[in-house]
């Protein structure tokens, strides 16, 4: 601090001597080699291009607010401002670093306590009996579906599966809070959103078996669902690639003046990807109606969040991009419903992105290729599975309202189980995709090289069928 | 050095399409335009003809660092022509999202040298978008434009020719124009093609190349190579700015009695094998030239394919005159480049094999 002042005093005195200027001009300005302007010239926008000036005014809404705060807090510095590109900033002579974290973590919005009772004086959007029962049924269905498909993989009937166990509230309550026109860009642990929108158990099974009825035509691994009818973009394995795409989707909806937004999901691990930064920044700058929902479930395969970031989770990153954000208890279906519903309204009516961090726990393994007991305690998993289960918690609330009984429960579970087993049997027996689907859709029209390759392969398969799996008709 | 000065001092007149050209547009007159103006015209036409088309990227608002987007923001508004943050993966990802919703997203990457952050979005997302969804979704409306190639002083990061990386990706198209008139027609085809396309513009030609460009809306088909000079002794294949160098070599070879057939490939993926094959079956000799480093360059694909198809007709090995296997150097550029004389030497060696 002392060195700084000493330097500035010497500069001022030498410049004053050389230029015969009064002392007021140079004190507030920088000490680079630029020519000297009068105070009024420097503070005006005259020498900035009109294009830049107009942008500055648009972006200084936040800075104006900051100025007001600074003025009230800092009486001595109240009149002193610097007009850097990007808007006025108040300045201080106190050298103070912003701490790496707040004293208090951002609190988590919740409505239901662990026993499924509404916390008194909670803000939340009421949910009707019909909606609540449907939400519960779908959460339970998702749970049953996950268990049965997981077992099917274990039995070698499908090659791969990813469960959403522990995240049923995020899946279903978020879907329930959206409109069918909202375009969903999932990561891969959100099949509940597709389930809510009407994708049938048979359709899920078909994709997992890659049979003739799979809309994806058997080209991708199981769980890579997609359905244009349901406004659910096809899942791809690379992490976070959907985030900047969601910004583009939201921008398109804005341009079409649709009453809809883009909604995209990501895990805690995915927020470390460059595409997270790209997606949020683009959505904010281009003012796209996007709801970013981060499922912070504590684990990215074997990497705990303590090895993923040093911030207070994901919610604090919103402000870095100029994005409104909230942290919600992801295992509380009512809280998730309210938060997503509100975020969606903001996104659409204000044409802006919103970030939701839903705190939860990944009860299942990362996938069927993972055994999470290798890197986390079995009793930690048990704890979340039994005492912090979002399905049970919501069930208690629905039951307490007299909207659900044990008969309903056993009926739902056994019917769903039966339906799933039938769906799997049917999907397994269903014909395979015809071989031509290997070559279609690479482009809109098959190019010559693929026509040649298709002919070549057909001839080869006819000649040596024993080299190839059966059932793929040419 | 002399070659370099020669390049920089001359305004290059354009590769006459007079020799054996098949395109009717090449005989039309138009306005004398350079490459960036021709591209600018194409963009104006594209945005005018489809209200759901957008142009965005770094610095496109004021006209772009190469002036290709001049006048677009003023004419079509900032909602359709806008600057993006400095983030190639975001630019392409955002473009994929826009295209997936049925819009035409014409994206600019400021230099091909900076396209790599977007490589994941291009290869893993754009190229596979239609296929992986079973044709429920597609991002065919996406066109990525990027200036590529040597410029005389660009060094490692303003001179690259990365086309080979993209030619290895089923699901996208790769197109490289040789001149202003070609660029306008090809770019309009790329924009309107229902597949994601990467369009590399030879930055060396932005100002240097001047040609008569018809003012109306016209398209030049993709995946059709053009014989721009007929000959009998050897076939030369190239694309982009390299064709001017190759043509000079052809002119000099002619003085020594060698008749060269010169082909502009135009679309590298999917490429027109039939035109090249027919030519080599006639001449029996092939020379490929590109600025990109020789190892793993696209010339290797052309060579391997032609060998398969024309082996018995070949009188000599396929020759490749390309950049050296080094990062693109600054002071050594004249040594690195596949120059006219390197090509001429190879023509003679091949013919005398």
Interface residues (C-beta under 8 A of the other chain):
Chain A: X51 X183 X185 X214 X215 X216 X217 X219 X220 X224 X226 X227 X228 X233 X234 X236 X238 X241 X243 X244 X245 X246 X247 X248 X249 X250 X251 X252 X253 X255 X256 X262 X274 X275 X277 X278 X279 X281 X282 X285 X286 X440 X441 X442 X443 X444 X447 X448 X449
Chain B: X52 X61 X62 X79 X82 X84 X85 X87 X89 X90 X92 X93 X94 X95 X96 X97 X98 X99 X100 X101 X102 X103 X105 X117 X120 X121 X124 X125 X128 X129 X130 X131 X132 X133 X134 X135 X136 X137 X138 X140 X170 X171 X173 X194 X195 X223 X270 X273 X274
